[in-house]
Amino acid sequence: MTKPHLVLLGEIVGAFGVRGEVRVRPYTEAPEGVVAYGPLTDADGKVILTPKKWRSLKLGIAITAPEVKTREEAEALKRVQLFVPRDRLPAPDEDEFYHVDLIGCRAENEAGEALGEVIAVHDFGAREILEIARPGAAPLQLPFTRDVVPAVDLSARRVVVRPLPEEPD
């Protein structure tokens, strides 16, 4: 299970070459962002790669790290997700949020009544979706847009949610 203070930056997709380079699919805006913040850990916080060199590939980057010496070791890491501690990342711009910062926030309506807790942020390409766990009810999934979520207060660990219009039967 991922520790809440870790941020996913990429995933090892296999070996590259014969000298222990790993091929990584970055989840960062710029591919080189996956190597910009120091050692990369697994979901438990154990250091997996300390990038020493990297190079661009067509669908990602190849990383050389002292922890991986052979092609077989690189292949054994296939599907390992790569994380860094949240405190190594720069502060986001205004109206931008790291998903990890939203998870655990209290979701409430505009009157301040609790609706539940943000348990996930999904990005399926078209727009981001907040998933809110509600006591005694199925999770609620809402578009993470200014119209639906007009306020985010990370210092108070809360998001304000407007109800979606009811769909006609």
N, C-alpha and C positions, 0 to 999 in steps of 0.2 A: 504494500500500500504506500502511496506517495505521501511523504511528510508535507504538511501544509506550507512550510516555508521554502519549498523547492519549486522552481519554475522549469517546465519542460522546454528544452531548446532544440532537440532533434532526436534522431533515432539511428542506430547503427544498422545498415542494411546489408553488410557483408564485408568481405576482404577486397582490397584493391592491390593488385600486384602480388609479389611473392615475399616482400620484406616486412610484413606486419602492418602495412597501412590499413586503416579502416575506412570504409565508404560510409558517409553519413548523409542522411536526408535532413537538412535543416528545417526547422519550423520558425525560423527567425525571418524578419523582413528581408534582410540582406544575408546571403548564404554565409558570409564570414562572421556573422553575428554569433554563430554557435561556438566559435573559438575566442570570442572577445572578452570573456569574463572569468578566465582562469580554469582550474581543473573542473572536469565534468564528472558528475556522480550518477549512480543509479538511483532508483526511487527510494532506497533506504538511506541515501547519503554517503555511500561508500564510493571513494574515488575510483573511476573506471579509466579515464583518460586525462592526462596532463598534456595538452597539445603543445608540441615543439615546432612543428611545421604543418602547413596545410596547403592545398592547392585546389583550384576550382575544377569541377567535373561537369559534364553536361547536366546531370540531374542531382547535384549536390556538391560535396567536397570530400577530399581524401585527407585524412589526418594521420600524422606520424606522432606517436606518443611512446614514452619509455615503458609503459605498462604492457605493450603489445609488441612482441619480438618476431613472431612468425605468422605466416598466412593462416595456419591452423588456429592460432590464438585469436586472430581477427575474425575468422569464420565462426568461432565459438561464441562471439559476442553479438552475432546477428539477432536483431529484434530488441536489443537492449536500448531502452530510452535513456536519454542524457539530460541531466538537470544541473542547475546551479542554484545556490541559495538566493533567495529573493533580494537580500540586502546588497548583492553585487550588481544589481541592475540599476540603471539610471532612473531618476524620477520620470514618470510618464508626463507627456504634455497635458495641458488643460483639456478636459473632456475626453481623455484617454485613460484606460484602466488596464492593469494586469488582471487577468482572470483570477489568479490566486488571491488578489486583494478583495475581490467581490465575494468569493466563497466564504460562507460563514456569516455574512451580513444579514441582519434582520430585515425582512421585507415587510413593509407596512403600507396601508393605504394613505390617502392624503389627509385623513382625519387622525392619523397616528395609530390606528388599530393594527395590531400584529396580524400578518397573513401567513408568516412562516419564515423559513431561512433559505438563503441562496445556497444550493448544494452543488451546482455545476453551471458552467457557461459553455455552451456548445457553439461551434462555428461550422456551419455546413456550407458556407460559401456565399449564400445570398445575404444573410445577416446573422448576427449573433443572437442566441436564445438564452435567456436566464431560466434555469430550472429551480423552482421554489418548492421545498418540502413543506407540506401543510399537515398539522396534526389531525389525524382521523380522516384524511382525504387523499386522493391521488395527487401526485406532484403536479404543479402548475408550470406550464412552459409558456413564456412570454417573449415577444421580440424585445431585444435590448436596444430600444430607440428612445429618443428624447420625448416623443409623444406618450409612450407607455411607461417609461421610467424617467420622470422629469427631474429627479434629484438623487444624487449619490453623495453620501456623507461618510467617507471612509474613516474619519476620526471618531465618529459616533457608531461606526460599523452598521450603517443602515442604508437601505434604498427605499425610495418612495415609488409605489406602483399605482398607476391609474387603471381602472378597470377597462377591459376591452369592450367595445359595443357588442351586445348580444346578437348572435346570428339568427336570422329568421328561420322558423321551422319549415 
